[in-house]
Amino acid sequence: KEQVLRCVPFLRGSSSRFSKKLELQISQKNSSLQSIKCFNPLPVEKYFLYMGKLLQPRRIPTSYNHWETNRKRNPAQECIWKDSMAQQQAIEILQQNVHYYDFCERCMGSKHELDLST
């Protein structure tokens, strides 16, 4: 459990942008203008096309500079990808301990999931 939770420190505690408190505040307002949505992040281009229709272009265009932040990985050497039971246990740990994953599980397939098919 500790190893799994160490992978997502940015989604836990007070530093998390997403929390149960945020979800409750928005749902209690019961506003049609505010709701939390979810979407399948892959392929990411579908999300970009969807949001491109809603967001205005930047006033001052800039170029993108890639900044390498993660250490190089070799997934073939990571034991979790070879063991489906370990993968399922990791998913359950995340859903039980990180509200973001619990929300995603409840949201995907519901009326709150964004339809990125168009």
GIRA-V273286 format. One record per helix or strand. SS is the DSSP state (A for helix, B for strand). FROM is the first residue (numbers start at 0). TO is the last residue. If there is no record, write none. Layout:
BEGIN
SS;FROM;TO
SS;FROM;TO
END
This chain:
BEGIN
A;1;5
A;8;10
A;12;14
A;19;28
B;37;37
A;43;51
A;74;76
A;78;81
A;83;96
A;98;106
B;112;112
END
